Amino acid sequence: MARDIPTEEKSVRERGTYANDGNDPTLASYLSSLFFLLSVPTLVTVAYGGYWAGLYAESTVVPAFAGLLVAAIAAAFAVMHYRTGR
């Protein structure tokens, strides 16, 4: 059984800081966070952009945003499905 106490080789801080336990950040985790942070502001801007461009009336901005949000979530799930093969 491995000793799970601090030794003189590494301090407690070093053991925790440099641990490789499989929870290290990956490109997928960074992209997921980026999607989470930027999707709503971007979709709101695109929905209002359609209104400002004269594509639809102001009362249609919220349904346009809802449709864009559903499409973005479906696209994210499609990409995850394709990349993981599940």
C-alpha positions, 0 to 999 in steps of 0.5 A: 500500500502506498504511503499517503503522507507527506514526505521530505521529497515533496511538500504537500503543496507540490504533491497537490500542484503537480498531481496528474490525476486525469483532471488536467484541462484539455482542449475540449474543456477549454472549447466547452468553457469558451462556448459557455461564456460566449454563446449567449452574448453572440446569439443575442447580438446576432438576433438583434443584428437581424432586426437592425438589418431589417430581416424581421420585426422587433417582436421577432427578436426573442423567437429568433434568439431562441431558435439560434440557441436551440441550433447552437446547442444542437450543433454542440451536441452533434460535434460532441457526438461526432468527436467521441463516436458515441 
